[in-house]
């Protein structure tokens, strides 16, 4: 398995390309990732969204036009993308898209790879994390960052829900688990348990 990070868009959002022997998938779709994939000549079969805030879905429509199937906790809505609340905020417009299938919590198989999907609301009502035990990585979206946690002051946010979800679904993972977040650099579960001021 090979994991490559792409960073793009107004607020420097991370998207991840996961290449496996049985197929390739993306985690999140920030602005520019479709063109980046085209330049690399990589075929992608599926896109899994950690949540649908505008900066994580700007290229979803472009990817769907290339035949990529989209999976998320909930269907597209302007409430989830923040478009319904963004008048005057200067947010980029999101081209509407369809979610091909909803993702439930639990153990899944994605292209021969076992993945644990967890619902961790608090930053956004639809926030998911994707833990791949075989690779020792978790895609945390905007739930957990290096030295911080996701902001909770946006519509649908709850600091209490977020901390509860992080403790229930993330801090139980092995300390060596690498955390790939929606913004910034990667970290590890053990490092965050020991040093993250929101969690200690």
Secondary structure, DSSP 8 states (H G I E B T S, - for coil): -EEEEEEETTTTEEEEEEEETTEEEEE---TTHHHHHHHHT----EEE-S---HHHHTTHHHHHHTT-EEEESS---HHHHSGGG-TTTT---------SEE--SEEEEETTEEEEEEE--SSSTT-EEEEETTTTEEEEETSEETTEE----STT--HHHHHHHIIIIITTS-TT-EEEESSS--EEHHHHHHH-TTT-
